[in-house]
């Protein structure tokens, strides 16, 4: 929590950060540990949905390239996410 609070300090209070993180736990984050030893990781469901979105963007970009709507994009860029 401390790292999140430090990153967001210019924009949110510590209390607001805590509330935001707690709301993110069921959807995007998994919480391990307690107190100062708490660690947060991305949830499996978030990772799976991100993969799906990434694949959809790749398919869309390939279609735009076929139509000629996008130029100067290498196929390698699509595979590595450098679009």
Buried (B, 14 or more C-beta within 10 A) or exposed (E): BEEBBEEBEEEBEBEEBBEEBEEBEEEBBBBEEEEEEEEBEEBEEBEEEEEEEEEEEBEEBBEEBEEEEBEEBEEEEBEEEEE
